[in-house]
Amino acid sequence: MRWLFDFLNSSIGKKVTVGLAGLLLCGFLLTHLAGNLILFAGQAKFNAYAEFLEKNPLLPALEIGLAALFLIHIIVTLYARWQNWQARPVSYEMTVSKGGRTWGSRTMTYTAFLLLGFIILHVATLKYGLATSFTEDEVFQRVMTFLKSPWMAGFYVLTMAGLGLHLSHGFESAFQTLGVNHPKYTPVIKAAGILFAVAVAGTFAVIPLWAYWQGGLK
């Protein structure tokens, strides 16, 4: 197992780890988005969906695995940046594709911290009901009540813009790190990454706008 430790501790090993964790998190985003869209079906159906998740015996293991993915993605990235900074003061994003730096690559660090703050707020308020009287069986009510605030809805939309920027670079970068870097395939992957980023972030952003427009629970 020494070879595995040496590989994971190497520069390419850390990039592969971050890339794989990032792609797995992209898969989570799709499933999470699909679940969130049930909000449009109404209170009864969304609360039933939330109850189904809460009663799933696999949920604790899945939540631990998801938290581990986030921590791996964040900690390994920060560790790699710190090592690169010690070796030479050159930004980690300088290893982007031949097309040069993009807004996504330039803002990766900023959007990462924005997303981290959002995740903490999102879990504390909507999952655990911080600062709300609604029970764990009333998730729809929690969501609609929080997002009727223009500040909360605006922060969610801003974060989704940051998510789009993060994905626009991270998606392509992950495939390049895994060796999928060819003149024939790279433009396709880059276009797919942008399309994925816009579709996912844009659809997520519609939810707080819709909730705010509804004005909370009627």
KASUL-V50943 format. One record per run of one state. SS is the DSSP state (H for helix, E for strand, - for the rest). FROM is the first residue (numbers start at 1). LEN is the number of residues. If there is no record, write none. Layout:
<<SS FROM LEN> <SS FROM LEN>>
//
This chain:
<<- 1 1> <H 2 8> <- 10 1> <H 11 31> <- 42 1> <H 43 12> <- 55 4> <H 59 29> <- 88 4> <H 92 4> <- 96 7> <H 103 4> <- 107 1> <H 108 20> <- 128 11> <H 139 9> <- 148 2> <H 150 28> <- 178 8> <H 186 29> <- 215 4>>
//
